[in-house]
Amino acid sequence: MYSVVFVGKIKNLTPEYEKYNDDLYASAKTLDGFIGIDSEVVDNIEITISKWKTKSDVMSWAMDPLHVEAKKRVKEWYEWYKSYHLDALD
């Protein structure tokens, strides 16, 4: 299993931003290898962890059109962010 961890400080939590996130997560759920996604926003800090069966599935998620667009808009939505890819140890 592979996990993608995203942590960012949201500039402005707007309805547009929330809808985009909802659409992005809905899209992820349709992709091969998707296991699950959890996201929480506390004091404008977002922590999202998505789980995937293989590294190839993570790469497919990275190329999803909504995900590509989100990456282009990251500076518009976040003051700062970090993303980590982790593989599970057997």
Secondary structure by P-SEA (a helix, b strand, c coil): cbbbbbbbbbccccaaaaaaaaaaaaaaaacccccbbbbbbcccbbbbbbbbccaaaaaaaaacaaaaaaaaacccccccbbbbbbbbcc
